[in-house]
Amino acid sequence: MGILMEVKHKNLVKFLAYCNKGEKRYLCFEFLSGGSLDKLLYASKHNENEKPFSRENDILLDWESRYYIMKEVCTGLHYLHAEWSSAEKILHLDLKAGNILIDQGGVVVKIADFGISRLFDAHRTYEYLTNKFILGMRAYLPQECLTAKPKVSDKALEALGNGDVKKLIDHTLRERLEDHSVPQVLNCIRIACDCLNDDPKQRPDTKQIAQRLDH
């Protein structure tokens, strides 16, 4: 509870209040009217508040919005990992589109839901963390914590080699992608591939990713 009150960053949801009533516990966080990223990525015919599209699962966010959101999320993660404290770091352990909140205008982007986050001494090694604390959603765990490790597909490698990145993105986004955005897409795919490196020491950290997204 104390940590939630101390953590303050423009890309982290603010903890506002705590209520203890009998056996019930309530936590109050700020509200962002735009909803979560997973709801904004795709239109749903079941939600009347979303923009109408011709068919279910048409993409809502254009590439520029996605790229901006990625940069904001990375900034928030870097704060947790390296800037919040020189002696300690916070691992979110459940980072996913459903835990990224956005305001109605799409300008404010914040990481939410620290329910399974953990606080560690900054000197703890990566091996210690992965061996002792395998937590979080399977899809977002380091690959050495998984029995079936993800690999970069041959199709992705071929597209990267040819620079034809449009083959690797959703067709509805592909149709709207401007040529000047292609280098950004290629940059993101390369970062993702680097994050799948078998050697954890060769994977980029949040600071390095943020720097690469700025170029």
Summary of the structure (lengths in Angstrom):
residues: 215
radius of gyration: 18.8
end to end distance: 37.4
largest distance: 62.6
contacts: 526
relative contact order: 0.13
helix: 42%
strand: 14%
